[in-house]
Amino acid sequence: MKDIGPIFRALTRNKLGAMLIALQIALTLAIVTNAAYIISERAENIARPSGLDEANTALFITNLFDSNVDQRQLYRDDLDAIRSIPGVLAASPAQSIPISGSGWGEDLYNDPEMPSNESINFGNFMVDEHGLETFGLELVAGRNFRPEEVKVRSFDDMDLPDNLIVSQALADELFPDGDALDKTVWDEPNGERPMRIIGIYDHMQNAWPTSSNVNNTALLPSIAMFGGQMMYVVRSEPGQLQTVMTAVEEYLAGNRSRIVDIVRSYEEQKRRTYSGDIAMVKLLSVVIATLAGVTGLGIVGLAWFSVTQRQKQIGTRRALGATRKDIIGYFMVENWLITTAGLAIGLVGTLALNWFLDTQYEVGRVPLWYLPLGVVALWTLGLVAVLLPARRAANIPPALATRSV
Amino acid sequence: MLKMSNISKVYRTELVETHALRELDLHVEEGEFVAVTGPSGSGKTTFLNIAGLLESPSSGVYELDGEDVSQRNDKHRSRVRNEKIGFIFQSFNLIPDLSLADNVDVPLRYRGWSGQKRRKVIGEMLDLVGLGSRKDYLPSQLSGGQQQRVAIARALAGKPRFLLADEPTGNLDSEMASVVMNLLESINDEGTTIVMVTHDPDLAHRASRNIHILDGRASDLGSTGPANVTPLPERGVARV
């Protein structure tokens, strides 16, 4: 650092090249920090547990085209057959699964007098008494559904069941005092359509990954019969999923009155739901790597050019007593000053870009601790990038001072 | 002060071997003002580089101030250059982006002196060369002669006992050359040993002793200058 004063003064007299690199560093900090934040947000979202036994769960969607078939009986027959397939741990009808992007949302009231704008939204999953086990949920309070409690829900009969099992998150939001079990809730305002909470399970997400209350879910003992679409969720013994999927598909396809639309593992479904996020993470990672690479090469280029241009000056410094270490230090300090100036501008740029992205695209506010992290990363990048040109400078012989070119 | 014995310097490439200096013997006493002359390609610059520890000899022994410095490591040679040798270059070699004060400061920073001490010395040196009032100027704002005076201030700032001047007036007109030579003479009068490489016979005559280098060999032409020349016990040691 012994040359910091003269280096700073020299830079202020010869600004252009340094300024361009400083601006590049500023831009890199602004983009990299925001991109890193978006990546971490998306990655965090993707990594959230759905609540299901993800590795061992699959869904099957069929469509009946024969309207004379007794759909309720077909459900019974299908479920009996599927549950008897070796390797199947549990199976349930369902109208949706978590993080599929498509599901049912409803509102609940914890008081008949509760105004409708204060109702609590939740994701509704219609299952039978095997739903808890099929989804791999842990009952933390209360009991499971009984077979006789399962109702059919169709366009002709939209009646709700008498009870439901809710997620811990929904229970806590409905009854913050922790006494949700056995409480009555209403599906409509003014005390309409009451249901009783008979159980609470640990955790399950609703169908929409970007939902603000993604953990508010409930199982309703219902079999959905809206049109000819029939959906089954099947959970296999660990490691048996592929075999089970093949066997279930073979069974379902054996019925000529329907077609099998979808046979898909839950992990694949989740990948599809998050495909936009996964692509964004990959794209932004490439942007970060490219920008860091281009900035690093820019620093190398500027420093390399600067060394070439100042060979005589470096030789003179060596002649006047500079050691190789002094010369390396000189270029490191010079680069550090340029990088620091760029980072100072970049900090403002980062916040401005984040403000823009947040107001326009609701990406959220970058936590402030990202800023020092970005600064340290780019300082490191700058120092590493300048090392090679600095070492080249240090190898310039002092005898160059006496050469006429 | 400076003693070279059997110094040779060979530059080797894949195709050719160039003998820049051949078994050169040379002795410069403390307080002398020695002019080294010779035609282009004779080995003057190589001699200067070795004398100034800018290069190492291929063989032979070089003693500076009683210490054998011929094969010392780079770090040690840098320290000796900084502490004992002042350089004056033909094209001044001032750093264009630095003010005159910062230019004079360059060797002092490598010496590790305190800021206060450095500022005092910089002021004194620039006053000595008559440029004290222009310490914040850039070299480009000065004439050639003024730039060389700044270079002399820089060379003297670290209080070296030995000054090496490479064609110090080579890029100056005769008037400016005379000013610079007068300055060098007064510095020599203060006791600083000077070895000056020059083409100019008139300037060489102003030195106390002339050494002629031809084809890498030196011959001592003896005393030519004013009466303050130190008697040389080994006068005429140059060997062909």
Interface residues (C-beta under 8 A of the other chain):
Chain A: K2 D3 G5 P6 R9 A10 R13 N14 K312 Q313 T316 R317 R318 A319 L320 G321 A322 T323 R324 K325 D326 P397 P398 A399 A401 T402 R403 S404
Chain B: T45 L48 N49 G52 L53 L54 E55 D74 K75 S78 R79 R81 N82 E83 F87 F89 Q90 S91 N93 I95 D97 L98 S99 D102 D105 V106 P107 R109 Y110 R111 G112 L138 R154 G158 D166
